[in-house]
Amino acid sequence: MAQQEGRTIGYLFSGLVSIGLYFVYGVQQYQAGTFDSATISSSWGVAVLVVIGVQIVLSIIAAILVSIIEAIRAGEEQPELSDERDQLIELRGERLSFYVFGVGYVIAMITLAAGVLPLVMFNLIVFSLLAAGIVGNVRQLYLYRRGF
Amino acid sequence: MLGSSISIGEGSEMSKERVSNNIRKLRFDHDEMTQQALAEKVGVTRQTIIAMEKGKYSPSLELAFRISIAFGSPLEEVFSYDLEDTDQ
């Protein structure tokens, strides 16, 4: 497994943990009965910031772990190398992420226009943002496994 | 067969472009040069060399030139391009 591929798996893992954390928070809020509020409380903003922070920290840890594992496996420290194929794979993944987020954003706006609670729109945007990252990483992983 | 090819030009209805290469053959002709050695010479990862040899990845013009220089062969000896008409 190449370093970039291992890193993509790490990012995918951190993305899944983040969306899981946010989902748990959402379920807790729903059970607490705050989900039908007409306004969005500041705790939702805090939750999003915490999830983003967790995702960044996990991504850094994953990148360090992959580098260590690769160094142990190869017997020596390998130079950090990202070539044109890696960059193209990254671009293709990001393009798909952009499409997923775009669709999620439009759906969120449709719900808002339809008079659904703003909290639903807010959660749709956050979920589409997190899901976009995961879908992009899955696409990258697929391209790495296939060759391109 | 040591050569490989890749289809590009997605969405093209009239023709199918094919870029093929002789990287694997040329590696063996150069004292059985390893994929890692070639990768280091041209500044890419070994996985990119593997993808090219399998015909999965078509390199940029710059990388194609670097590979041909690494083998000391003209570009057309390393890579070839065929335009197949599929409008039949």
gemmi code that builds the backbone of each chain (N, CA, C; Angstrom):
import gemmi

chains = {
    "A": [
        ("MET", (0.838, -1.197, 0.000), (0.000, 0.000, 0.000), (0.880, 1.258, 0.000)),
        ("ALA", (0.576, 2.176, -0.883), (1.360, 3.409, -0.958), (1.006, 4.342, 0.201)),
        ("GLN", (1.939, 5.264, 0.463), (1.708, 6.209, 1.563), (0.436, 7.029, 1.355)),
        ("GLN", (0.242, 7.488, 0.123), (-0.931, 8.316, -0.168), (-2.223, 7.528, 0.024)),
        ("GLU", (-2.179, 6.258, -0.347), (-3.351, 5.397, -0.203), (-3.664, 5.188, 1.278)),
        ("GLY", (-2.615, 4.924, 2.048), (-2.787, 4.750, 3.495), (-3.339, 5.998, 4.147)),
        ("ARG", (-2.846, 7.136, 3.673), (-3.322, 8.413, 4.206), (-4.801, 8.628, 3.882)),
        ("THR", (-5.195, 8.240, 2.673), (-6.602, 8.370, 2.277), (-7.488, 7.524, 3.192)),
        ("ILE", (-7.016, 6.314, 3.530), (-7.777, 5.461, 4.453), (-7.898, 6.150, 5.804)),
        ("GLY", (-6.812, 6.784, 6.256), (-6.837, 7.526, 7.521), (-7.846, 8.663, 7.493)),
        ("TYR", (-7.859, 9.415, 6.382), (-8.809, 10.533, 6.244), (-10.241, 10.008, 6.214)),
        ("LEU", (-10.425, 8.876, 5.550), (-11.755, 8.261, 5.472), (-12.222, 7.868, 6.867)),
        ("PHE", (-11.309, 7.271, 7.625), (-11.623, 6.869, 8.999), (-11.995, 8.097, 9.840)),
        ("SER", (-11.213, 9.151, 9.747), (-11.510, 10.353, 10.540), (-12.839, 10.982, 10.115)),
        ("GLY", (-13.141, 10.911, 8.815), (-14.421, 11.424, 8.316), (-15.592, 10.632, 8.872)),
        ("LEU", (-15.426, 9.299, 8.920), (-16.498, 8.439, 9.441), (-16.709, 8.679, 10.939)),
        ("VAL", (-15.607, 8.855, 11.667), (-15.716, 9.132, 13.107), (-16.443, 10.469, 13.325)),
        ("SER", (-16.087, 11.454, 12.509), (-16.695, 12.779, 12.649), (-18.195, 12.744, 12.386)),
        ("ILE", (-18.579, 12.077, 11.299), (-20.013, 12.027, 10.972), (-20.751, 11.208, 12.035)),
        ("GLY", (-20.079, 10.196, 12.578), (-20.669, 9.402, 13.659), (-20.894, 10.246, 14.905)),
        ("LEU", (-19.879, 11.044, 15.246), (-19.992, 11.921, 16.419), (-21.140, 12.910, 16.255)),
        ("TYR", (-21.215, 13.487, 15.066), (-22.258, 14.479, 14.816), (-23.638, 13.821, 14.856)),
        ("PHE", (-23.706, 12.588, 14.333), (-24.976, 11.863, 14.338), (-25.420, 11.590, 15.785)),
        ("VAL", (-24.476, 11.179, 16.622), (-24.783, 10.910, 18.034), (-25.288, 12.188, 18.713)),
        ("TYR", (-24.625, 13.307, 18.415), (-25.049, 14.585, 18.986), (-26.470, 14.931, 18.529)),
        ("GLY", (-26.740, 14.688, 17.234), (-28.066, 14.971, 16.682), (-29.144, 14.124, 17.351)),
        ("VAL", (-28.838, 12.841, 17.554), (-29.802, 11.935, 18.212), (-30.065, 12.396, 19.648)),
        ("GLN", (-29.000, 12.799, 20.330), (-29.146, 13.287, 21.714), (-30.048, 14.522, 21.767)),
        ("GLN", (-29.839, 15.415, 20.815), (-30.655, 16.634, 20.764), (-32.110, 16.302, 20.447)),
        ("TYR", (-32.291, 15.320, 19.570), (-33.648, 14.903, 19.195), (-34.371, 14.318, 20.403)),
        ("GLN", (-33.640, 13.478, 21.156), (-34.232, 12.856, 22.353), (-34.527, 13.895, 23.432)),
        ("ALA", (-33.713, 14.965, 23.446), (-33.917, 16.032, 24.435), (-35.083, 16.937, 24.039)),
        ("GLY", (-35.589, 16.733, 22.843), (-36.752, 17.496, 22.389), (-36.440, 18.881, 21.876)),
        ("THR", (-35.176, 19.139, 21.550), (-34.804, 20.480, 21.062), (-34.774, 20.550, 19.533)),
        ("PHE", (-35.179, 19.452, 18.918), (-35.059, 19.383, 17.458), (-36.166, 20.153, 16.738)),
        ("ASP", (-37.264, 20.406, 17.431), (-38.377, 21.086, 16.767), (-38.366, 22.594, 17.005)),
        ("SER", (-37.232, 23.086, 17.494), (-37.124, 24.516, 17.755), (-37.094, 25.294, 16.439)),
        ("ALA", (-37.735, 26.470, 16.463), (-37.778, 27.296, 15.257), (-36.457, 28.041, 15.044)),
        ("THR", (-35.636, 28.085, 16.064), (-34.334, 28.764, 15.942), (-33.199, 27.746, 16.109)),
        ("ILE", (-32.035, 28.150, 15.639), (-30.861, 27.277, 15.773), (-30.042, 27.796, 16.946)),
        ("SER", (-29.915, 26.976, 17.991), (-29.170, 27.435, 19.170), (-27.664, 27.393, 18.908)),
        ("SER", (-26.915, 28.149, 19.728), (-25.463, 28.244, 19.527), (-24.770, 26.906, 19.780)),
        ("SER", (-25.439, 25.990, 20.528), (-24.807, 24.695, 20.807), (-24.566, 23.888, 19.526)),
        ("TRP", (-25.411, 24.107, 18.520), (-25.211, 23.419, 17.230), (-23.921, 23.904, 16.562)),
        ("GLY", (-23.708, 25.202, 16.641), (-22.473, 25.773, 16.084), (-21.258, 25.225, 16.798)),
        ("VAL", (-21.352, 25.138, 18.135), (-20.248, 24.589, 18.936), (-19.994, 23.129, 18.529)),
        ("ALA", (-21.107, 22.374, 18.364), (-20.983, 20.956, 17.990), (-20.261, 20.802, 16.654)),
        ("VAL", (-20.620, 21.649, 15.683), (-19.978, 21.583, 14.362), (-18.483, 21.897, 14.479)),
        ("LEU", (-18.171, 22.928, 15.265), (-16.753, 23.304, 15.435), (-15.963, 22.182, 16.115)),
        ("VAL", (-16.593, 21.542, 17.109), (-15.924, 20.430, 17.812), (-15.662, 19.278, 16.833)),
        ("VAL", (-16.686, 18.956, 16.036), (-16.541, 17.852, 15.065), (-15.431, 18.166, 14.054)),
        ("ILE", (-15.386, 19.409, 13.573), (-14.331, 19.800, 12.622), (-12.953, 19.682, 13.290)),
        ("GLY", (-12.879, 20.125, 14.551), (-11.620, 20.022, 15.300), (-11.180, 18.576, 15.463)),
        ("VAL", (-12.137, 17.711, 15.821), (-11.836, 16.277, 15.993), (-11.340, 15.692, 14.669)),
        ("GLN", (-12.002, 16.076, 13.578), (-11.619, 15.552, 12.259), (-10.196, 15.975, 11.886)),
        ("ILE", (-9.860, 17.226, 12.170), (-8.509, 17.713, 11.852), (-7.463, 16.951, 12.671)),
        ("VAL", (-7.733, 16.801, 13.976), (-6.781, 16.103, 14.859), (-6.613, 14.647, 14.416)),
        ("LEU", (-7.751, 13.972, 14.136), (-7.681, 12.569, 13.699), (-6.937, 12.421, 12.371)),
        ("SER", (-7.138, 13.376, 11.472), (-6.449, 13.325, 10.176), (-4.941, 13.449, 10.363)),
        ("ILE", (-4.529, 14.360, 11.268), (-3.088, 14.538, 11.536), (-2.515, 13.260, 12.144)),
        ("ILE", (-3.250, 12.686, 13.126), (-2.790, 11.442, 13.769), (-2.682, 10.323, 12.723)),
        ("ALA", (-3.700, 10.235, 11.848), (-3.702, 9.186, 10.806), (-2.506, 9.350, 9.880)),
        ("ALA", (-2.214, 10.597, 9.487), (-1.081, 10.854, 8.587), (0.240, 10.462, 9.254)),
        ("ILE", (0.390, 10.784, 10.546), (1.625, 10.430, 11.277), (1.742, 8.913, 11.397)),
        ("LEU", (0.620, 8.262, 11.735), (0.633, 6.799, 11.893), (1.013, 6.096, 10.593)),
        ("VAL", (0.433, 6.565, 9.491), (0.726, 5.959, 8.186), (2.215, 6.114, 7.849)),
        ("SER", (2.770, 7.307, 8.138), (4.197, 7.537, 7.867), (5.060, 6.602, 8.693)),
        ("ILE", (4.702, 6.423, 9.981), (5.472, 5.538, 10.862), (5.379, 4.092, 10.380)),
        ("ILE", (4.153, 3.640, 10.074), (3.946, 2.248, 9.618), (4.729, 1.985, 8.327)),
        ("GLU", (4.655, 2.953, 7.386), (5.376, 2.802, 6.119), (6.886, 2.757, 6.340)),
        ("ALA", (7.368, 3.610, 7.278), (8.808, 3.638, 7.570), (9.259, 2.306, 8.164)),
        ("ILE", (8.432, 1.746, 9.044), (8.765, 0.451, 9.660), (8.734, -0.649, 8.589)),
        ("ARG", (7.706, -0.607, 7.757), (7.529, -1.632, 6.724), (8.671, -1.596, 5.699)),
        ("ALA", (9.034, -0.378, 5.293), (10.079, -0.239, 4.276), (11.479, -0.344, 4.884)),
        ("GLY", (11.581, -0.292, 6.197), (12.876, -0.429, 6.860), (13.627, 0.864, 7.008)),
        ("GLU", (13.183, 1.864, 6.313), (13.824, 3.180, 6.442), (12.789, 4.258, 6.141)),
        ("GLU", (13.130, 5.466, 6.489), (12.181, 6.557, 6.263), (12.104, 6.877, 4.773)),
        ("GLN", (10.896, 6.807, 4.256), (10.725, 7.088, 2.835), (10.448, 8.574, 2.627)),
        ("PRO", (10.956, 9.131, 1.542), (10.696, 10.548, 1.304), (9.221, 10.801, 1.009)),
        ("GLU", (8.750, 11.938, 1.424), (7.373, 12.330, 1.141), (7.259, 12.595, -0.350)),
        ("LEU", (6.419, 11.836, -1.004), (6.350, 11.980, -2.455), (4.900, 11.930, -2.922)),
        ("SER", (4.509, 12.980, -3.584), (3.174, 13.018, -4.176), (3.373, 13.375, -5.635)),
        ("ASP", (3.102, 12.457, -6.520), (3.361, 12.730, -7.928), (2.096, 13.158, -8.664)),
        ("GLU", (2.215, 13.275, -9.983), (1.096, 13.806, -10.784), (-0.138, 12.898, -10.708)),
        ("ARG", (0.078, 11.589, -10.599), (-1.060, 10.666, -10.501), (-1.799, 10.890, -9.177)),
        ("ASP", (-1.036, 11.055, -8.093), (-1.654, 11.336, -6.790), (-2.488, 12.611, -6.849)),
        ("GLN", (-1.909, 13.626, -7.493), (-2.622, 14.910, -7.580), (-3.898, 14.796, -8.411)),
        ("LEU", (-3.839, 14.013, -9.503), (-5.036, 13.828, -10.333), (-6.116, 13.051, -9.571)),
        ("ILE", (-5.669, 12.034, -8.820), (-6.620, 11.244, -8.021), (-7.273, 12.140, -6.967)),
        ("GLU", (-6.452, 12.988, -6.341), (-6.977, 13.916, -5.332), (-8.003, 14.877, -5.958)),
        ("LEU", (-7.659, 15.365, -7.147), (-8.575, 16.291, -7.834), (-9.903, 15.626, -8.179)),
        ("ARG", (-9.824, 14.373, -8.639), (-11.062, 13.649, -8.988), (-11.922, 13.413, -7.754)),
        ("GLY", (-11.256, 13.093, -6.641), (-11.982, 12.907, -5.386), (-12.639, 14.188, -4.941)),
        ("GLU", (-11.884, 15.290, -5.033), (-12.417, 16.590, -4.607), (-13.567, 17.042, -5.495)),
        ("ARG", (-13.466, 16.713, -6.784), (-14.546, 17.084, -7.711), (-15.846, 16.391, -7.314)),
        ("LEU", (-15.740, 15.108, -6.965), (-16.935, 14.367, -6.541), (-17.470, 14.930, -5.209)),
        ("SER", (-16.541, 15.280, -4.310), (-16.946, 15.893, -3.035), (-17.747, 17.162, -3.291)),
        ("PHE", (-17.261, 17.957, -4.226), (-17.924, 19.221, -4.562), (-19.347, 18.964, -5.066)),
        ("TYR", (-19.506, 17.949, -5.933), (-20.836, 17.619, -6.460), (-21.771, 17.191, -5.317)),
        ("VAL", (-21.251, 16.327, -4.422), (-22.086, 15.821, -3.323), (-22.520, 16.983, -2.425)),
        ("PHE", (-21.573, 17.861, -2.098), (-21.929, 18.992, -1.247), (-22.920, 19.910, -1.965)),
        ("GLY", (-22.708, 20.101, -3.266), (-23.606, 20.958, -4.044), (-25.040, 20.444, -4.027)),
        ("VAL", (-25.184, 19.141, -4.208), (-26.523, 18.526, -4.196), (-27.153, 18.681, -2.808)),
        ("GLY", (-26.347, 18.414, -1.761), (-26.838, 18.553, -0.390), (-27.269, 19.968, -0.081)),
        ("TYR", (-26.500, 20.923, -0.580), (-26.797, 22.342, -0.345), (-28.114, 22.737, -1.011)),
        ("VAL", (-28.292, 22.267, -2.253), (-29.533, 22.595, -2.987), (-30.739, 21.968, -2.277)),
        ("ILE", (-30.590, 20.712, -1.838), (-31.692, 20.050, -1.114), (-32.023, 20.840, 0.160)),
        ("ALA", (-30.973, 21.305, 0.858), (-31.173, 22.092, 2.085), (-31.952, 23.365, 1.780)),
        ("MET", (-31.612, 24.017, 0.663), (-32.304, 25.255, 0.295), (-33.760, 24.967, -0.092)),
        ("ILE", (-33.976, 23.807, -0.722), (-35.346, 23.427, -1.100), (-36.184, 23.224, 0.168)),
        ("THR", (-35.595, 22.572, 1.178), (-36.343, 22.358, 2.434), (-36.674, 23.692, 3.099)),
        ("LEU", (-35.716, 24.622, 3.021), (-35.940, 25.951, 3.614), (-37.063, 26.678, 2.878)),
        ("ALA", (-37.014, 26.585, 1.546), (-38.046, 27.224, 0.732), (-39.414, 26.585, 0.969)),
        ("ALA", (-39.413, 25.303, 1.293), (-40.671, 24.581, 1.518), (-41.230, 24.840, 2.922)),
        ("GLY", (-40.503, 25.624, 3.693), (-41.003, 25.980, 5.019), (-40.650, 25.004, 6.120)),
        ("VAL", (-39.725, 24.094, 5.834), (-39.271, 23.159, 6.873), (-38.405, 23.937, 7.870)),
        ("LEU", (-38.304, 23.422, 9.096), (-37.541, 24.115, 10.140), (-36.101, 24.417, 9.717)),
        ("PRO", (-35.598, 25.606, 10.093), (-34.212, 25.965, 9.719), (-33.173, 24.975, 10.244)),
        ("LEU", (-33.500, 24.310, 11.370), (-32.567, 23.341, 11.946), (-32.327, 22.150, 11.013)),
        ("VAL", (-33.380, 21.785, 10.279), (-33.261, 20.682, 9.314), (-32.329, 21.104, 8.182)),
        ("MET", (-32.538, 22.342, 7.715), (-31.680, 22.877, 6.648), (-30.220, 22.920, 7.111)),
        ("PHE", (-30.026, 23.395, 8.344), (-28.681, 23.494, 8.909), (-28.015, 22.115, 8.968)),
        ("ASN", (-28.770, 21.121, 9.453), (-28.211, 19.772, 9.570), (-27.946, 19.135, 8.212)),
        ("LEU", (-28.806, 19.442, 7.251), (-28.573, 18.919, 5.896), (-27.261, 19.451, 5.325)),
        ("ILE", (-26.987, 20.745, 5.575), (-25.743, 21.338, 5.073), (-24.532, 20.696, 5.751)),
        ("VAL", (-24.619, 20.541, 7.088), (-23.489, 19.940, 7.827), (-23.268, 18.494, 7.388)),
        ("PHE", (-24.352, 17.743, 7.267), (-24.222, 16.340, 6.860), (-23.691, 16.217, 5.435)),
        ("SER", (-24.155, 17.075, 4.543), (-23.657, 16.988, 3.164), (-22.177, 17.364, 3.109)),
        ("LEU", (-21.755, 18.274, 3.995), (-20.338, 18.647, 4.054), (-19.489, 17.456, 4.512)),
        ("LEU", (-19.946, 16.797, 5.581), (-19.203, 15.642, 6.108), (-19.263, 14.463, 5.138)),
        ("ALA", (-20.450, 14.243, 4.553), (-20.608, 13.129, 3.607), (-19.774, 13.365, 2.353)),
        ("ALA", (-19.673, 14.626, 1.929), (-18.885, 14.950, 0.734), (-17.430, 14.534, 0.926)),
        ("GLY", (-16.898, 14.785, 2.118), (-15.517, 14.394, 2.415), (-15.336, 12.887, 2.345)),
        ("ILE", (-16.312, 12.167, 2.898), (-16.232, 10.697, 2.904), (-16.319, 10.150, 1.472)),
        ("VAL", (-17.287, 10.658, 0.707), (-17.459, 10.184, -0.675), (-16.200, 10.472, -1.502)),
        ("GLY", (-15.620, 11.642, -1.305), (-14.389, 12.006, -2.019), (-13.250, 11.054, -1.684)),
        ("ASN", (-13.134, 10.702, -0.402), (-12.076, 9.772, 0.021), (-12.306, 8.366, -0.518)),
        ("VAL", (-13.575, 7.951, -0.556), (-13.899, 6.623, -1.114), (-13.522, 6.594, -2.600)),
        ("ARG", (-13.848, 7.676, -3.295), (-13.509, 7.780, -4.724), (-11.978, 7.699, -4.921)),
        ("GLN", (-11.245, 8.412, -4.070), (-9.778, 8.388, -4.150), (-9.239, 6.977, -3.901)),
        ("LEU", (-9.794, 6.340, -2.893), (-9.357, 4.983, -2.543), (-9.626, 4.024, -3.702)),
        ("TYR", (-10.803, 4.189, -4.319), (-11.169, 3.354, -5.466), (-10.160, 3.549, -6.603)),
        ("LEU", (-9.812, 4.805, -6.881), (-8.865, 5.082, -7.966), (-7.469, 4.555, -7.646)),
        ("TYR", (-7.062, 4.650, -6.379), (-5.762, 4.102, -5.977), (-5.732, 2.601, -6.169)),
        ("ARG", (-6.833, 1.933, -5.761), (-6.887, 0.472, -5.851), (-6.922, 0.010, -7.314)),
        ("ARG", (-7.607, 0.792, -8.166), (-7.750, 0.413, -9.552), (-6.474, 0.716, -10.356)),
        ("GLY", (-5.681, 1.633, -9.856), (-4.479, 2.051, -10.578), (-4.602, 3.497, -10.973)),
        ("PHE", (-5.754, 3.839, -11.512), (-6.126, 5.236, -11.796), (-7.594, 5.275, -12.177)),
    ],
    "B": [
        ("MET", (3.148, -10.632, -23.364), (3.290, -9.331, -24.024), (3.751, -8.287, -23.016)),
        ("LEU", (4.802, -7.561, -23.383), (5.364, -6.608, -22.422), (4.793, -5.199, -22.585)),
        ("GLY", (4.231, -4.894, -23.736), (3.667, -3.559, -23.947), (2.304, -3.448, -23.294)),
        ("SER", (1.856, -2.211, -23.079), (0.526, -2.010, -22.507), (-0.093, -0.778, -23.127)),
        ("SER", (-1.401, -0.681, -23.037), (-2.061, 0.478, -23.634), (-3.169, 0.978, -22.735)),
        ("ILE", (-3.530, 2.231, -22.953), (-4.595, 2.850, -22.166), (-5.506, 3.624, -23.103)),
        ("SER", (-6.791, 3.549, -22.833), (-7.752, 4.284, -23.649), (-8.019, 5.621, -22.994)),
        ("ILE", (-7.983, 6.674, -23.771), (-8.325, 8.001, -23.246), (-9.395, 8.607, -24.121)),
        ("GLY", (-9.738, 9.840, -23.867), (-10.738, 10.516, -24.676), (-12.130, 10.039, -24.343)),
        ("GLU", (-12.464, 10.023, -23.025), (-13.794, 9.595, -22.605), (-14.847, 10.489, -23.239)),
        ("GLY", (-15.922, 9.901, -23.675), (-17.006, 10.688, -24.239), (-16.894, 10.863, -25.736)),
        ("SER", (-15.762, 10.477, -26.300), (-15.592, 10.604, -27.731), (-16.426, 9.535, -28.437)),
        ("GLU", (-17.285, 9.944, -29.369), (-18.166, 8.992, -30.036), (-17.567, 8.492, -31.348)),
        ("MET", (-16.729, 9.316, -31.952), (-16.237, 8.988, -33.284), (-14.967, 8.156, -33.243)),
        ("SER", (-14.140, 8.340, -32.227), (-12.859, 7.648, -32.240), (-12.453, 7.244, -30.838)),
        ("LYS", (-11.527, 6.283, -30.803), (-11.011, 5.816, -29.523), (-9.500, 5.998, -29.561)),
        ("GLU", (-9.003, 6.837, -28.656), (-7.567, 7.101, -28.661), (-6.877, 6.100, -27.744)),
        ("ARG", (-5.736, 5.644, -28.184), (-5.008, 4.676, -27.368), (-3.545, 5.083, -27.253)),
        ("VAL", (-3.085, 5.186, -26.000), (-1.666, 5.437, -25.746), (-1.099, 4.153, -25.157)),
        ("SER", (-0.133, 3.608, -25.821), (0.480, 2.383, -25.290), (1.955, 2.659, -24.991)),
        ("ASN", (2.546, 1.814, -24.165), (3.955, 2.031, -23.817), (4.723, 0.719, -23.735)),
        ("ASN", (6.034, 0.874, -23.837), (6.939, -0.287, -23.760), (7.824, -0.195, -22.515)),
        ("ILE", (7.309, 0.403, -21.450), (8.139, 0.641, -20.263), (8.688, -0.674, -19.701)),
        ("ARG", (7.828, -1.665, -19.610), (8.255, -2.930, -19.013), (9.383, -3.578, -19.834)),
        ("LYS", (9.187, -3.566, -21.146), (10.196, -4.144, -22.045), (11.509, -3.375, -21.917)),
        ("LEU", (11.417, -2.047, -21.902), (12.628, -1.222, -21.814), (13.346, -1.404, -20.475)),
        ("ARG", (12.576, -1.629, -19.419), (13.199, -1.873, -18.096), (14.039, -3.147, -18.150)),
        ("PHE", (13.476, -4.171, -18.771), (14.217, -5.436, -18.862), (15.446, -5.293, -19.763)),
        ("ASP", (15.302, -4.456, -20.781), (16.449, -4.226, -21.682), (17.542, -3.404, -21.005)),
        ("HIS", (17.204, -2.695, -19.961), (18.183, -1.880, -19.222), (18.596, -2.601, -17.930)),
        ("ASP", (19.232, -3.722, -18.078), (19.739, -4.520, -16.945), (18.656, -4.838, -15.929)),
        ("GLU", (17.482, -5.137, -16.405), (16.348, -5.465, -15.532), (16.164, -4.412, -14.430)),
        ("MET", (16.087, -3.194, -14.890), (15.877, -2.072, -13.969), (14.581, -2.292, -13.182)),
        ("THR", (14.629, -2.061, -11.884), (13.416, -2.269, -11.074), (12.447, -1.102, -11.258)),
        ("GLN", (11.189, -1.365, -10.909), (10.179, -0.291, -10.984), (10.552, 0.841, -10.035)),
        ("GLN", (11.084, 0.477, -8.872), (11.472, 1.484, -7.881), (12.605, 2.359, -8.410)),
        ("ALA", (13.567, 1.725, -9.085), (14.708, 2.479, -9.629), (14.234, 3.470, -10.689)),
        ("LEU", (13.337, 3.008, -11.554), (12.806, 3.903, -12.593), (11.993, 5.030, -11.950)),
        ("ALA", (11.188, 4.660, -10.945), (10.364, 5.660, -10.253), (11.242, 6.758, -9.647)),
        ("GLU", (12.337, 6.355, -9.004), (13.237, 7.339, -8.397), (13.914, 8.198, -9.456)),
        ("LYS", (14.236, 7.573, -10.583), (14.910, 8.302, -11.670), (14.024, 9.402, -12.257)),
        ("VAL", (12.742, 9.104, -12.384), (11.840, 10.069, -13.032), (11.015, 10.877, -12.027)),
        ("GLY", (11.176, 10.581, -10.733), (10.533, 11.392, -9.689), (9.056, 11.126, -9.475)),
        ("VAL", (8.668, 9.852, -9.570), (7.275, 9.495, -9.244), (7.297, 8.311, -8.275)),
        ("THR", (6.123, 7.879, -7.855), (6.050, 6.720, -6.958), (6.081, 5.436, -7.794)),
        ("ARG", (6.432, 4.336, -7.120), (6.470, 3.041, -7.814), (5.070, 2.668, -8.315)),
        ("GLN", (4.052, 3.087, -7.549), (2.668, 2.774, -7.935), (2.303, 3.410, -9.276)),
        ("THR", (2.879, 4.573, -9.552), (2.594, 5.234, -10.834), (3.225, 4.449, -11.985)),
        ("ILE", (4.423, 3.936, -11.757), (5.076, 3.105, -12.783), (4.243, 1.843, -13.022)),
        ("ILE", (3.785, 1.223, -11.934), (2.951, 0.012, -12.046), (1.685, 0.320, -12.847)),
        ("ALA", (1.030, 1.449, -12.502), (-0.213, 1.833, -13.193), (0.032, 2.058, -14.686)),
        ("MET", (1.192, 2.652, -15.014), (1.513, 2.887, -16.433), (1.774, 1.577, -17.155)),
        ("GLU", (2.512, 0.688, -16.509), (2.823, -0.604, -17.138), (1.566, -1.438, -17.362)),
        ("LYS", (0.620, -1.300, -16.456), (-0.641, -2.046, -16.600), (-1.581, -1.386, -17.611)),
        ("GLY", (-1.178, -0.183, -18.064), (-2.021, 0.538, -19.008), (-3.181, 1.244, -18.355)),
        ("LYS", (-3.076, 1.480, -17.051), (-4.169, 2.133, -16.329), (-4.027, 3.653, -16.352)),
        ("TYR", (-2.789, 4.109, -16.433), (-2.543, 5.546, -16.321), (-1.710, 6.046, -17.487)),
        ("SER", (-2.172, 7.126, -18.081), (-1.443, 7.760, -19.166), (-0.693, 8.957, -18.599)),
        ("PRO", (0.644, 8.986, -18.709), (1.405, 10.056, -18.044), (1.279, 11.402, -18.745)),
        ("SER", (1.657, 12.438, -18.032), (1.703, 13.765, -18.646), (2.849, 13.785, -19.651)),
        ("LEU", (2.843, 14.788, -20.507), (3.896, 14.902, -21.525), (5.264, 15.045, -20.857)),
        ("GLU", (5.293, 15.802, -19.755), (6.549, 16.036, -19.033), (7.104, 14.715, -18.481)),
        ("LEU", (6.238, 13.916, -17.870), (6.686, 12.633, -17.317), (7.093, 11.674, -18.430)),
        ("ALA", (6.352, 11.727, -19.535), (6.689, 10.872, -20.681), (8.101, 11.184, -21.178)),
        ("PHE", (8.433, 12.479, -21.245), (9.780, 12.875, -21.675), (10.829, 12.422, -20.669)),
        ("ARG", (10.513, 12.533, -19.367), (11.476, 12.125, -18.333), (11.761, 10.622, -18.433)),
        ("ILE", (10.701, 9.853, -18.719), (10.879, 8.397, -18.843), (11.738, 8.066, -20.075)),
        ("SER", (11.451, 8.746, -21.168), (12.229, 8.466, -22.387), (13.693, 8.864, -22.198)),
        ("ILE", (13.931, 9.948, -21.452), (15.318, 10.367, -21.159), (15.986, 9.334, -20.245)),
        ("ALA", (15.222, 8.816, -19.275), (15.776, 7.810, -18.346), (16.221, 6.559, -19.093)),
        ("PHE", (15.514, 6.212, -20.158), (15.880, 5.035, -20.947), (16.848, 5.382, -22.080)),
        ("GLY", (17.040, 6.677, -22.285), (17.911, 7.103, -23.383), (17.337, 6.741, -24.735)),
        ("SER", (16.006, 6.707, -24.792), (15.329, 6.341, -26.045), (14.428, 7.484, -26.491)),
        ("PRO", (14.186, 7.575, -27.796), (13.237, 8.618, -28.238), (11.829, 8.331, -27.711)),
        ("LEU", (11.069, 9.391, -27.595), (9.721, 9.290, -27.006), (8.852, 8.243, -27.712)),
        ("GLU", (8.958, 8.242, -29.051), (8.093, 7.327, -29.821), (8.481, 5.859, -29.649)),
        ("GLU", (9.668, 5.638, -29.097), (10.069, 4.257, -28.832), (9.465, 3.765, -27.509)),
        ("VAL", (9.202, 4.710, -26.629), (8.622, 4.361, -25.321), (7.096, 4.374, -25.400)),
        ("PHE", (6.571, 5.406, -26.008), (5.111, 5.551, -26.094), (4.669, 5.553, -27.551)),
        ("SER", (3.504, 4.993, -27.766), (2.929, 5.086, -29.108), (1.451, 5.434, -28.992)),
        ("TYR", (0.963, 6.015, -30.037), (-0.411, 6.519, -30.033), (-1.150, 5.998, -31.262)),
        ("ASP", (-2.288, 5.396, -31.020), (-3.108, 4.886, -32.129), (-4.472, 5.535, -32.075)),
        ("LEU", (-4.968, 5.909, -33.210), (-6.321, 6.458, -33.287), (-7.180, 5.454, -34.030)),
        ("GLU", (-8.038, 4.773, -33.255), (-8.885, 3.746, -33.872), (-10.247, 4.335, -34.185)),
        ("ASP", (-10.694, 4.156, -35.398), (-12.044, 4.607, -35.762), (-13.055, 3.594, -35.256)),
        ("THR", (-13.997, 4.050, -34.448), (-15.006, 3.133, -33.911), (-16.376, 3.389, -34.526)),
        ("ASP", (-16.402, 4.361, -35.448), (-17.662, 4.744, -36.090), (-17.939, 3.814, -37.266)),
        ("GLN", (-18.249, 2.553, -36.962), (-18.464, 1.567, -38.025), (-19.825, 0.906, -37.876)),
    ],
}
model = gemmi.Model(1)
for chain_id, residues in chains.items():
    chain = gemmi.Chain(chain_id)
    for i, (resn, *xyz) in enumerate(residues, 1):
        res = gemmi.Residue()
        res.name, res.seqid = resn, gemmi.SeqId(i, " ")
        for name, pos in zip(("N", "CA", "C"), xyz):
            atom = gemmi.Atom()
            atom.name, atom.element = name, gemmi.Element(name[0])
            atom.pos, atom.b_iso = gemmi.Position(*pos), 0.0
            res.add_atom(atom)
        chain.add_residue(res)
    model.add_chain(chain)
structure = gemmi.Structure()
structure.add_model(model)
structure.setup_entities()
